[in-house]
Amino acid sequence: MEEIATLLFCMSSIVEPTVLRQLNVVCSAMLCMTGRVTMLGISRWAGKGGSYRTIQRFFLKTISWEKLNWQLARNQIQNMDRVIFAGDATTITKAGKCTYGIGRFFSSIYSKTVRGLSFQTISLVDPISKKSWPILIEQILPKEKKDDNSEEDDKPKIKRGRGRPKGAKNKNKKDVKLKAEMTQLKAMIARIMALVADLMSPVYFVYDGALGNNAGAQMVIQSGLQLISKLKHNSALFLPWDGVYSGRGAPRKYGIQINFRAIAEKYLKSEFTEKEILTKYFQLEVLSKTFACPLNIVVIYKKNLLTGKEAHVILFSTDLTLDWESIIEYYSLRFQIEFNFRDAKQFWGLEDFMVIKQICVTNAANLAFFMVNFSQSLLPISNAVSINDLKSHYHGLRYIEEVLKLLPKNADLINNHRVIEQVSALGRIHDLKVPA
C-alpha cells in the first residue's frame, strides 16, 4: 500500500503530521473495508494505530479539506486553462433529532422533501478527461421555522389598489436580494477562486435550473464568472427590437416573443434525425423582462416523427460570445458531479456516518468527497477500472498482510509479486492481466 502513503506525502505541508498519520490509517481502512463506513467500521479494519479512540480524535480535528482536495486535483488535471466550475447540492436521509443541521430538504431521488442533511458542493470539471473533482463542500442549514405567535403575523395585511403605487421608482435589476443558499454559494465561489488563483482563472460556472433566474445570474457575475444554466421551458423571452424609432418616448427594447416550437431557420445551427427522433439546435441572443442582462440561449428541440410529440430544453449563458456547442458540452459536463455524489454515498460513507456534532458531520461529509478524489487518483496507479475493482484490490492486499503475519518468525518471506497480484484480484469485476 505504498501508493497511498505516496499520495498523502504531498500533503505534508498542508496538515499536521499527526493528522496525516491518522488520515493514512483512515484511507487505508476505507479502501479495504466492507459494510457501512462508520467510525466503528473504520476502526475494525484499520491496522496498527487505528483504534476507535484514534478515529474519534480524527473526526474532532479541524482540517482544511478544500486544500487537500485541491492538492489531489491539481496533479491530475491536464489543462488548467479549460477547467470550469460546477456546483450542485445533494441530500442524504437521516433519522433522529440530534444531528447538526438536520431538517427537511428536497431530494431529486425521491422527488419530494425528506428528512435529512443537505450539502452544497463546488467541483472543478476537466473537459478533457471529463472528470469532476469536488473541492469545497459545505452543509446547508434548514430554514428557520417562523414563530406562530410572532407580531408580524398578527398585523393585518393591507391590500393595495391596482396599478403602480404613487411615487414608486424604477428598480435596478442588478441590485438583487440573495437568498440564504445563494449567499452561501457566493461565499464558496470566492473561497475556491482564492484557492486556485495561483494556477488557474476559470471563466464559467455551471449550475442546474436553481440558478436559472436573475438573482442567480447576478450572483455569479458579481463573483467574476459567467453562468451557464437552464431556463424553464415556458420562459418568456424576446428578440431585441430592430424596428424604426417612432420619435416619441423611450426607444422600444423588446421585439417579438419567441415561440420555441417555431423558431426561424436563420437561428438553426444543426439538425439530424436518429431513430425517428428529429433534433434541432438553435442559438440566439434574447432578452427577458426579469433578467438585467441579455442572454445567449441554446434551444434543443426534439420531435417524434411517429407520434408527433414535441419537447424542448432551453440552456443559456451570460457570455454572449460562447458558441452553442460549448454551452451544451459544459452543461452536460455538470452531470459528472452526480457521479461524485453516487460514489460518495455508495462507497465512502456519505449515507452511513452516525455522528451528530457539527465538526464531526463536517469531517464525515468532507472525508467521503476526499475519498472520491483520492480513489480517482489511485485508479491509474492500481491498474483498476472501477471503484469496486479498487476496493477488491486493497481488500485482497489486506488479507495477504494478515496471512503473512501468521507465518513463523524464522520462516522465509514470500516475495512473489505474481501470487500477490492474483490474490488481490479476487472479487474484481474486470479481469486483471497478470504478466507470466
Buried (B, 14 or more C-beta within 10 A) or exposed (E): BEEBEEBBEEBEEBBEEEBBBBBBBBBBBBBBBEEEBBBEBBBBBBEEEBEEEBBBEBBEBEBBBBBBBBBBBBEBBEEBEBBBBBBBBBBBEBEEEEBBBBBBBEBEEEEEEBBBBBBBBBBBBBBEBEBBBBBBBBBBBBEEEEEEEEEEEEEEEEEEEEEEEEEEEEEEBEEBEBEEBBEBBBEBBEBBBEBBEEEBEBBBBBBBEBBBBBBBBBBBBBBEBBBBBBBEEEBEBBBEBEEEEEEEEEEEEBBEEBEBEEBEEEBBBEEEEEEEEBEBBBBBEBBBEEBBBEBBBBBBBEBEEEEEEEEBBBBBBBBEEBBBEBBBBBBEBBBBBEEBBBBBBEBBBBBBBBBBEEBBBBBBBBBBBBBBBBBBBBBEEBBBBBBBBBBBBBBBBBBBEEEEEEEEEEEEEEEEEEEBBEEBBEEBEEEBEEEE
